Amino acid sequence: MPQPLSSRTPVTGYSLGNSYDQPLTRPEFAPLAMAIISGWALVETQVGGAFVKMVGESVTPAVEIFLALQGAGQQAALQAAAKTCLDEQGLELFEALLALHASSAKERNRVAHWIWGTSPALPNDALAADPRDFLVFSADLVKYQLAGEAARQERWKRQFAPVDHSFRTRGRAPTLEERAGWPSPDDVTQPTIPEIPPDRILVYTTTDFHQIRARIDRLGNHFLSFSNLLGRRTLLAQPTLDGELLRQLSTEPDVAEVLARRRERRRNNPQSPPPQPEQPTPPSQG
């Protein structure tokens, strides 16, 4: 799992998104990133396949609508379709799969849409920052440059400002009070150089990329299995999903963990509505 840069030994030098050759400095990450992105395309295909089987005879207009939706809209369409054709067990399993989908979507979107960089202090790792944080940093950098120019002009004015030299005609040195009234260039406050907070920059290893890819591959297999369950129900004209196959999918470690967590939440809050899957962050926002 990627760790924030702040958790590592203090890193004083790094670059983020300042050139288009960043992937070339960590070539071992490139094929893994491609595997994650292409694997996610397969996951989305399997999710769409499950949707097609849930809507049944209305498949053509439903698919057109589904493809026109993005992010939260597709999630809502999937949940609406599931509620119309699944029993309680099937719906519970499908919502657990959607929760896993939202989690993996977040990981994939970071790989595909975040700003990447490197640090000489971490020669085997890659750095990543949310584009939103990078945009805030860019705005702070403009303010820093403007403040720096204002400070430079103020120092110049103080350096050459007229000073009361009347004490010379009085045949004595200036008093401390008189000196205190003179403008000093050294008193001008220098602006602070902005930076993205280190706890907002993530450090990725190749192991992290391998694990993300493995989770995405597993998720694709889960949705394929669920789609096959739906197809088997239709083919055999069964009223519910095959109980044994449903149990097998429900006992997959990652699926079972989500199911257990959601059931525990329901036991602790029996009056609360069923937990909804977390909505994945839109790709344009990381």
C-alpha positions as a printed Julia matrix, in Angstrom:
286×3 Matrix{Float64}:
   0.0     0.0     0.0
   1.48    3.41   -0.94
   2.72    5.51    1.97
   2.8     9.3     2.33
   6.13   10.93    1.66
   6.07   12.32    5.21
   6.43    8.77    6.56
   9.8     8.31    4.87
  13.19    9.64    5.9
  13.06   13.41    5.26
  13.27   13.85    1.49
  14.49   17.3     0.49
  14.64   16.89   -3.26
  11.98   15.61   -5.64
  10.28   16.57   -8.87
   6.61   16.27   -9.79
   5.22   16.71  -13.26
   7.94   19.11  -14.39
   8.69   17.2   -17.59
   7.11   14.63  -19.86
   9.9    12.08  -19.4
   9.08   11.12  -15.79
   8.06    7.53  -16.73
  11.42    7.06  -18.46
  13.26    7.58  -15.16
  11.37    4.66  -13.59
  10.85    2.33  -16.6
   9.99   -0.64  -14.39
   6.67    1.04  -13.49
   5.53    1.59  -17.09
   4.38   -1.97  -17.99
   2.73   -2.32  -14.57
   0.79    0.92  -15.08
  -0.33   -0.3   -18.5
  -1.45   -3.62  -16.99
  -3.5    -1.77  -14.36
  -5.2     0.48  -16.92
  -5.9    -2.32  -19.42
  -7.07   -4.62  -16.62
  -9.53   -1.98  -15.49
 -10.99   -1.81  -18.99
 -11.75   -5.54  -18.69
 -13.36   -4.99  -15.27
 -15.65   -2.33  -16.75
 -16.56   -4.74  -19.54
 -17.53   -7.42  -16.99
 -19.57   -4.89  -14.99
 -21.38   -3.89  -18.16
 -22.0    -7.56  -18.93
 -23.67   -8.02  -15.54
 -25.83   -4.97  -16.19
 -26.92   -6.33  -19.58
 -28.06   -9.6   -18.0
 -29.92   -7.82  -15.22
 -32.0    -5.59  -17.52
 -33.09   -8.51  -19.7
 -35.44   -7.71  -22.57
 -34.93   -3.94  -22.34
 -31.24   -4.41  -23.04
 -30.78   -2.14  -26.08
 -32.17    1.15  -24.68
 -30.8     0.35  -21.22
 -27.27   -0.15  -22.53
 -27.44    3.13  -24.47
 -28.44    4.93  -21.28
 -25.81    3.1   -19.21
 -23.0     4.02  -21.61
 -24.1     7.65  -21.57
 -23.67    7.77  -17.79
 -20.42    8.23  -15.89
 -19.17    7.43  -12.39
 -21.94    7.83   -9.84
 -24.59    7.68  -12.57
 -23.49    4.21  -13.66
 -23.33    3.07  -10.03
 -26.91    4.25   -9.5
 -28.06    2.49  -12.68
 -26.39   -0.76  -11.57
 -28.02   -0.6    -8.15
 -31.44    0.19   -9.64
 -31.19   -2.74  -12.05
 -30.03   -5.07   -9.27
 -32.93   -4.15   -7.0
 -35.44   -5.08   -9.68
 -34.1    -8.57  -10.42
 -32.16   -9.9    -7.41
 -33.33  -11.41   -4.17
 -31.89  -10.27   -0.83
 -28.86  -12.59   -0.98
 -28.02  -11.71   -4.55
 -28.43   -7.99   -3.91
 -26.21   -8.15   -0.84
 -23.47   -9.87   -2.85
 -23.76   -7.47   -5.76
 -23.52   -4.42   -3.49
 -20.39   -5.93   -1.91
 -18.9    -6.26   -5.41
 -19.77   -2.62   -6.1
 -17.96   -1.61   -2.92
 -14.84   -3.47   -4.11
 -15.29   -1.83   -7.51
 -15.32    1.67   -5.96
 -12.15    0.92   -4.0
 -10.27   -0.41   -7.02
 -11.53    2.47   -9.19
  -9.87    4.88   -6.78
  -6.56    3.01   -7.07
  -6.77    2.81  -10.85
  -7.64    6.5   -11.19
  -4.56    7.47   -9.23
  -2.36    5.5   -11.61
  -4.08    6.95  -14.68
  -4.71   10.56  -13.64
  -2.38   11.69  -10.85
   0.8    13.75  -11.3
   3.84   11.47  -11.13
   7.38   12.23  -10.09
  10.62   10.93   -8.63
  13.2    11.65   -5.96
  16.94   10.87   -6.02
  16.56    9.85   -2.37
  14.09    7.1    -3.39
  15.71    5.59   -6.5
  13.41    2.54   -6.61
  10.12    4.34   -5.94
   7.72    6.67   -7.74
   5.9     9.66   -6.28
   2.32   10.69   -7.04
   0.26   13.77   -6.19
  -3.41   14.54   -6.64
  -3.89   17.01   -9.55
  -6.08   19.1    -7.26
  -3.2    19.52   -4.8
  -0.9    20.3    -7.72
  -3.3    23.0    -8.92
  -3.4    24.58   -5.45
   0.41   24.48   -5.4
   0.53   26.18   -8.82
  -1.74   28.97   -7.54
   0.4    29.35   -4.4
   3.5    29.55   -6.6
   2.01   32.47   -8.55
   1.21   34.25   -5.27
   4.75   33.55   -4.05
   6.23   35.1    -7.19
   4.03   38.19   -6.88
   4.86   38.56   -3.18
   8.56   38.13   -3.95
   8.45   40.92   -6.52
   6.6    43.19   -4.08
   9.23   42.45   -1.4
  12.04   43.21   -3.86
  10.52   46.57   -4.73
  10.0    47.4    -1.06
  13.66   46.57   -0.26
  14.76   48.79   -3.13
  12.6    51.68   -1.88
  13.96   51.36    1.65
  17.53   51.11    0.48
  17.31   54.4    -1.41
  14.7    56.19    0.7
  15.66   59.72    1.88
  16.91   59.8     5.49
  16.82   62.69    7.89
  20.51   63.72    8.28
  19.81   66.82   10.4
  21.69   65.22   13.3
  24.92   65.95   11.41
  24.38   69.72   11.76
  23.93   69.2    15.48
  27.44   67.75   15.81
  26.45   64.43   17.33
  25.72   60.82   16.38
  22.09   59.8    15.81
  20.25   58.43   18.81
  18.8    54.91   18.88
  15.35   56.4    18.56
  16.41   58.25   15.44
  18.0    55.15   13.96
  14.86   53.12   14.72
  12.87   55.38   12.48
  15.01   54.71    9.42
  13.59   52.18    6.93
  15.76   49.08    6.68
  15.77   46.72    3.67
  16.47   43.87    6.07
  13.08   44.37    7.76
  11.15   43.35    4.63
   9.48   39.97    5.18
  10.42   37.37    2.6
   7.58   35.16    1.29
   7.74   31.43    2.07
   8.35   29.09   -0.84
   5.17   26.99   -1.3
   5.13   23.21   -1.48
   2.69   20.34   -1.65
   2.45   18.98    1.92
   4.55   15.78    2.14
   1.62   13.91    3.67
  -0.32   14.59    0.43
   2.35   13.0    -1.79
   2.25    9.19   -2.03
   5.28    6.95   -2.46
   4.65    3.89   -4.65
   6.8     0.79   -5.0
   6.6    -1.77   -7.78
   5.08   -4.1    -5.16
   2.22   -1.61   -4.74
   1.6    -1.69   -8.49
   1.65   -5.51   -8.55
  -0.89   -5.59   -5.69
  -3.19   -3.08   -7.4
  -3.06   -5.15  -10.57
  -3.83   -8.35   -8.63
  -6.86   -6.74   -6.93
  -8.18   -5.51  -10.28
  -7.71   -8.94  -11.87
  -9.56  -10.56   -8.96
 -12.37   -8.03   -9.24
 -12.76   -8.77  -12.94
 -13.04  -12.48  -12.17
 -15.64  -11.77   -9.48
 -17.85   -9.8   -11.86
 -17.4   -12.47  -14.53
 -18.54  -15.12  -12.04
 -21.52  -12.98  -11.03
 -22.41  -12.41  -14.67
 -22.27  -16.18  -15.23
 -24.6   -16.62  -12.25
 -27.1   -14.29  -13.86
 -26.75  -16.07  -17.2
 -27.25  -19.47  -15.59
 -30.4   -18.25  -13.85
 -31.83  -17.02  -17.16
 -30.81  -20.16  -19.07
 -32.37  -22.51  -16.52
 -35.35  -20.22  -15.87
 -34.55  -20.23  -12.16
 -36.23  -17.7    -9.85
 -33.01  -17.1    -7.86
 -29.27  -17.37   -8.34
 -27.62  -20.77   -7.95
 -27.12  -21.18   -4.2
 -23.83  -23.12   -4.33
 -22.21  -20.8    -6.86
 -23.47  -17.81   -4.88
 -21.89  -19.23   -1.73
 -18.57  -19.83   -3.49
 -18.38  -16.24   -4.69
 -19.47  -14.92   -1.28
 -16.64  -16.79    0.44
 -13.88  -15.29   -1.69
 -11.63  -13.58    0.91
 -12.03   -9.99   -0.28
 -15.77  -10.4    -0.92
 -16.3   -12.11    2.46
 -14.47   -9.26    4.22
 -16.76   -6.63    2.7
 -19.87   -8.71    3.45
 -18.8    -9.19    7.07
 -18.15   -5.47    7.51
 -21.52   -4.49    6.05
 -23.39   -7.09    8.13
 -21.64   -5.87   11.3
 -22.7    -2.33   10.49
 -26.3    -3.46   10.07
 -26.23   -5.35   13.39
 -24.94   -2.27   15.19
 -27.44    0.03   13.49
 -30.52   -2.08   12.66
 -32.66    0.99   11.88
 -30.17    2.56    9.47
 -30.54    2.08    5.7
 -28.26   -0.46    4.03
 -24.75    0.94    3.46
 -24.2     2.21   -0.04
 -20.99    1.53   -1.95
 -18.55    4.43   -1.9
 -18.77    6.37   -5.12
 -15.5     6.27   -7.04
 -13.75    9.58   -7.62
 -14.36   10.83  -11.16
 -11.23   10.29  -13.27
 -10.78   14.01  -13.91
 -10.37   14.48  -10.15
  -7.92   11.69   -9.57
